Amino acid sequence: MLTVVVCVSGGGTNLQAVIDGIRKGIIRNTRIAGVISNNPGAYALKRAEEAGIPSFCVSPKDYKSREEYNKSFLKKMKELGPDLIVLAGFLVILPEEMTRFYKNRIINIHPSLIPSFCGTGFYGLKVHEAALARGVKITGATVHYVDEGTDTGEIIMQKAVEVKEGDTPQVLQRRVMEEAEWVILPQSIDRIAQKY
Ligand code: GAR
């Protein structure tokens, strides 16, 4: 069985898609050992609690230095012992020790078709603002492995989504989530779990 830890920062709709995916059998052979947020106010923590999943907040703001935060984050991760770490809207750059220790065992969901609208500064609503500003007619989402770079790791799955006349960043974000993110994140985890 694949043991997963999900890292979150905000609303947690992708976490919810993973929880529901396991319940519905879309994701097989998988359990969530814990959810880690950097943000104590993240609604994702409530979703974890409601699903009976142990949840933890490890925030850089609670540590004197980045090194101390990194150490504590890695310690908590090792305690939970994941086979796979899922970044589901996690907005903190991972410590290098973490990407090294969990090489090829961390995946991320990004709300565009990589290599478009990705890398430093492209997260959340900003991605959709940039897509609309550029006037693309197709966007989408990507699940990829995480390496030392930002959004540079091997691509696992992608799904395209149409941009529609009059879209606002919020409307487009919601469509990309519904039609792409909540579909390919569970499917990617299932695909990895089938190899366990
Ligand atoms: C999602 O759209 C996710 O793809 C994006 O943040 C949102 C989190 O929503 N992630 C990134 O932009 C990472 N670069 P959620 O908390 O409701 O899952």
Residues whose N, C-alpha, C, O or C-beta is under 5 A from the ligand:
A	BS01	GAR	G10 G11 G12 T13 N14 L15 A88 G89 F90 I109 H110 P111 F122 Y123 G124
